Amino acid sequence: MPPADPTAHTGTAVPATADVNAGAGSSARFRAGSHAGSSAGVDADLDADAGAGGPGEDTMDLRLLPDELFALIEDESSDNHGARRPDQDTAQPSASIATTREASVLSVPSLVPAEDDLLDRVADWGPTDTPVGVLQLVPVRVERDLPLISRWMNDPAAAAFWGLSGSQNVTEDHVLTQLAGDGRSVPCIGVLDGTPMSYWEIYRADLDPLARRYPARPHDTGLHLLVGAVADRGRGLGGLLLRAVADLVLVRRPSCARVIAEPDIRNTPSIAAFLTAGFRFSAEVDLPDKRAALMVRDRALRHLL
C-alpha cells in the first residue's frame, strides 16, 4: 500500500532490509535520484528478469490483454472513467508515513457490483493475519473517513510526496476521483486489530496510465500505502503489512500473477520495505512527477522471497 527518521538521498544504494520511515521527508513517494541497486533502465532489467521464467517473461503480448484495457484506450480521451485522469500517469506514492492514530472499528461496504468489479470485490476480501495483528482493508466512505485521511495527508512526511496537504477539500477531491471511477482503483483504510492506522489504494496497474511505462500484463495489481500512526513507526511494520496485503491480493485475485508498486527511487527506506515484503526491483521508470523504482511481487516467487 520503519527505522528511525532517515532522509531521502540521491545516489544511495538500497539496503537489504529496512522499513518505510516516519521521519520528515521520508515517505513512500520518491523523486528522481538513486540507483536502488541497479543503474539499468527498463530494457536492461527486462533481459535479466527473463531468466526467471524464460525469454520474454516481462514483455507484453497484445493478444493477452483484457477487453477492459481496450475499452480504457477508447475512454482515456474523455476523462469519464477510471480513478486517474489521462494526464495522470500514476496515482499517489506506493508507501509513506504520516501521523495520528484513530480508534474505531469500520464496517465494510460494497462499492461495485460483482459483475462489474475489476478488482474481485476488495470489500469482501476479509481480514488477514499478520505478525503484528489482524489487518482488514475497508473501502473508504468519504463522510466517515475523510477527516482522518486529510489529517494524515497534512503531516509533513506525507505531504512532501503525496501532494495532498492543505484544506480537507484537497484530499476529498483526490478520494472522490477514485470513488467516481469504474472500480479500477479502490481506496481503503487499513484497520489493524480494530484500529484505523493506514491508507491504501489497490488498483489495476494494467488499466492505469502506468501501464504505458512498463511491460504490463493482464490483471497486474498495484499498491499504494500511507502508514499514519506515530506508534506504528520504527518496528518494521511497513514491510510486514506490504507482504500481507500483496499476498492477500494474490489469494483473492487468482487471475493476478504480479503485484506492482512504483515508489520514488530516492526513498531507500521505503524501497527496502518492499524488498523485505518479497518484492523484487525490476527497473527504474520515468513518470511525469518522479523517477520510480518498479517493484514486483511475483506469484511464482512468493514462497521464496
C-alpha positions in Angstrom: 0.0 0.0 0.0 10.1 1.8 9.8 13.6 2.6 11.2 14.2 6.0 12.7 14.0 9.1 10.6 16.2 8.5 7.6 16.1 11.3 4.9 15.8 10.6 1.2 19.2 10.5 -0.5 20.2 10.9 -4.2 22.6 8.3 -5.4 22.3 5.9 -2.5 22.0 2.2 -2.8 19.1 0.2 -1.5 19.7 -1.6 1.8 18.8 -5.2 2.1 16.3 -4.6 4.9 14.6 -1.6 6.2 11.2 -0.2 6.5 9.0 2.8 5.5 10.3 5.7 7.5 8.3 8.0 9.7 10.6 11.0 9.7 10.0 14.2 7.7 11.0 13.9 4.1 10.9 10.1 4.1 7.6 8.8 2.7 6.9 6.4 0.0 6.7 8.9 -2.8 10.1 9.2 -4.3 11.5 11.6 -6.8 14.5 11.2 -9.2 17.8 10.0 -7.8 19.4 6.8 -6.8 20.2 3.6 -8.5 18.3 1.4 -5.9 20.6 -1.4 -6.5 20.7 -1.1 -10.3 21.7 1.6 -12.8 20.0 -0.2 -15.6 16.8 1.1 -17.2 13.7 -0.8 -18.1 15.1 -2.7 -21.1 18.2 -3.9 -19.4 16.3 -5.2 -16.4 13.8 -7.0 -18.5 16.6 -9.1 -20.0 17.7 -10.1 -16.5 14.1 -10.9 -15.5 13.6 -13.1 -18.4 15.9 -15.7 -16.8 13.4 -16.4 -14.1 10.6 -17.6 -16.3 12.1 -17.9 -19.8 12.8 -15.5 -22.6 10.4 -12.6 -22.9 8.8 -13.1 -19.5 8.4 -9.4 -18.9 7.2 -8.5 -22.4 3.7 -7.7 -23.3 1.6 -9.8 -25.7 -1.2 -7.7 -27.1 -3.2 -10.9 -27.7 -3.4 -11.4 -23.9 -4.7 -8.0 -23.0 -8.1 -8.0 -21.3 -11.1 -6.5 -23.1 -11.3 -3.7 -20.5 -7.9 -2.4 -21.4 -9.1 -1.8 -25.0 -12.1 0.0 -23.5 -9.7 2.1 -21.5 -7.9 3.2 -24.6 -11.2 4.4 -26.0 -12.1 6.1 -22.8 -8.9 7.9 -22.0 -9.7 10.9 -24.2 -12.9 11.6 -22.4 -11.8 11.6 -18.7 -15.1 9.9 -17.9 -13.7 6.7 -16.4 -11.0 5.5 -14.1 -9.6 6.7 -10.8 -7.0 8.7 -12.7 -7.4 11.3 -15.4 -5.5 10.7 -18.7 -2.9 13.4 -17.7 -2.1 11.5 -14.5 0.5 8.8 -15.2 0.3 7.4 -11.7 -1.8 8.0 -8.6 0.0 8.7 -5.4 3.1 7.2 -3.9 3.5 3.5 -3.2 4.1 3.9 0.5 4.7 6.7 3.0 4.3 7.7 6.6 2.2 10.3 8.4 0.9 10.8 11.9 -2.1 10.2 14.2 -4.0 7.2 15.4 -7.8 6.8 15.5 -9.6 4.1 17.4 -12.8 2.8 15.9 -14.0 -0.2 14.1 -15.1 0.3 10.5 -17.8 -1.6 8.6 -17.1 -2.8 5.1 -19.5 -1.5 2.4 -19.7 -3.0 -1.1 -18.6 -0.5 -3.8 -19.2 -2.1 -7.1 -21.5 -5.0 -8.3 -19.6 -8.2 -8.6 -20.2 -8.5 -12.3 -18.6 -5.1 -12.9 -15.8 -5.3 -10.4 -12.3 -5.0 -11.8 -10.6 -6.0 -8.5 -12.6 -9.0 -7.4 -14.5 -7.3 -4.7 -12.0 -5.8 -2.3 -14.8 -5.1 0.2 -15.3 -8.9 0.6 -11.6 -9.9 0.9 -12.0 -10.0 4.7 -9.3 -9.9 7.4 -5.8 -11.4 7.1 -3.4 -12.4 9.8 -0.1 -10.6 10.0 2.8 -11.0 12.6 1.5 -7.8 14.2 -2.2 -8.4 14.3 -5.3 -8.9 12.1 -5.4 -6.5 9.2 -8.5 -5.7 7.2 -8.9 -3.4 4.2 -12.1 -1.4 4.5 -13.1 0.6 1.4 -13.3 4.3 2.1 -16.5 6.1 2.9 -15.9 9.8 2.5 -18.4 11.0 5.1 -16.7 8.7 7.7 -13.1 8.6 6.7 -12.2 12.0 5.1 -11.2 13.9 8.3 -8.8 11.1 9.2 -7.2 10.7 5.8 -6.9 14.5 5.4 -5.1 14.7 8.8 -2.6 12.1 7.7 -2.1 13.8 4.4 -1.2 17.1 6.1 1.6 15.5 8.1 4.9 16.9 6.6 6.2 13.3 6.0 3.2 12.5 3.8 2.6 15.9 2.3 6.1 16.0 0.7 5.3 13.1 -1.5 1.5 12.7 -1.8 0.9 16.4 -2.6 -2.5 16.4 -0.8 -1.8 18.8 2.0 -4.0 21.8 2.6 -7.7 22.0 3.2 -9.8 18.9 3.6 -11.2 19.6 0.1 -7.8 18.7 -1.5 -7.9 15.2 -0.1 -11.7 15.0 -0.8 -11.1 15.7 -4.5 -8.5 13.0 -4.7 -10.6 10.4 -3.0 -13.8 11.3 -4.8 -12.0 10.9 -8.1 -11.1 7.4 -7.2 -14.6 6.5 -5.9 -16.2 8.0 -9.0 -14.2 5.8 -11.3 -15.2 2.4 -12.7 -13.7 0.4 -9.9 -10.1 0.1 -11.3 -8.9 1.7 -8.1 -10.3 1.2 -4.6 -9.1 3.4 -1.7 -9.2 1.7 1.6 -8.5 2.3 5.3 -6.2 -0.3 6.8 -7.7 -1.4 10.2 -5.2 -3.3 12.4 -6.7 -5.1 15.3 -9.7 -2.8 15.2 -7.8 0.5 14.8 -7.6 2.5 11.6 -3.9 3.1 11.0 -3.1 3.3 7.3 -4.5 4.4 3.9 -4.2 2.1 0.9 -5.0 2.3 -2.8 -5.5 -1.0 -4.6 -5.5 -0.5 -8.3 -5.4 -2.3 -11.7 -1.9 -1.4 -12.8 -2.6 -2.9 -16.3 -5.5 -0.5 -16.7 -3.6 2.5 -15.3 -1.6 5.0 -17.4 1.4 3.5 -15.6 0.9 0.5 -18.0 2.3 2.7 -20.8 5.6 2.9 -18.9 6.4 -0.8 -18.3 5.5 -4.1 -19.9 2.2 -4.6 -18.2 0.5 -8.0 -18.0 -3.3 -8.6 -17.7 -4.5 -8.2 -14.2 -1.3 -6.7 -12.7 -2.5 -5.2 -9.4 -0.8 -2.1 -7.9 -0.4 -1.0 -4.3 0.0 2.4 -2.6 0.4 2.7 1.1 0.5 5.5 3.7 1.0 4.5 7.3 -0.5 7.1 9.5 0.3 6.4 13.2 3.3 7.5 15.2 3.1 4.4 17.3 3.5 2.2 14.1 6.9 3.6 13.2 10.3 2.1 13.7 9.3 -1.5 14.2 9.3 -3.0 10.7 5.5 -2.5 10.2 5.6 -1.3 6.6 7.3 -4.4 5.3 5.1 -6.7 7.3 1.9 -5.1 6.1 3.0 -4.8 2.5 3.8 -8.5 2.4 0.4 -9.4 4.0 -1.6 -7.3 1.5 0.4 -8.4 -1.5 -0.2 -12.0 -0.6 -3.9 -11.2 0.1 -4.1 -9.8 -3.5 -2.7 -13.0 -4.9 -5.1 -15.1 -2.9 -8.2 -13.1 -3.7 -7.3 -12.4 -7.3 -6.5 -15.7 -9.0 -6.0 -14.0 -12.3 -3.3 -11.7 -11.0 0.2 -13.1 -11.4 2.1 -10.0 -10.1 1.6 -7.2 -7.6 3.2 -3.9 -8.7 4.5 -0.8 -6.8 6.2 2.3 -8.1 7.8 4.2 -5.2 10.1 7.2 -5.8 13.6 6.0 -6.4 15.1 8.3 -3.8 13.3 6.8 -0.8 15.6 3.9 0.0 13.8 3.0 3.3 10.5 2.5 1.5 12.1 0.5 -1.3 13.8 -1.6 1.3 10.4 -2.2 2.9 9.1 -3.5 -0.4 12.2 -5.8 -0.7 11.5 -7.0 2.8 8.0 -7.7 1.8 9.1 -10.0 -1.0 9.1 -7.6 -3.9 12.0 -7.5 -6.4 13.4 -4.4 -8.0 12.6 -4.7 -11.7 13.5 -1.3 -13.3 13.7 2.4 -13.0 10.8 4.1 -14.7 10.4 7.7 -15.6 7.0 9.1 -14.6 5.8 12.7 -15.0 6.3 13.6 -11.3 9.1 11.2 -10.3 11.6 8.6 -11.3 10.2 5.5 -9.8 11.5 2.1 -8.7 9.3 -0.5 -10.3 8.8 -3.2 -7.6 7.2 -6.5 -8.4 6.0 -9.4 -6.2 5.6 -12.5 -8.4 3.0 -15.2 -7.6 5.6 -17.8 -8.6 8.2 -16.5 -6.2 6.1 -15.5 -3.2 7.1 -18.6 -1.2 10.8 -18.0 -1.9 11.1 -14.2 -1.3 
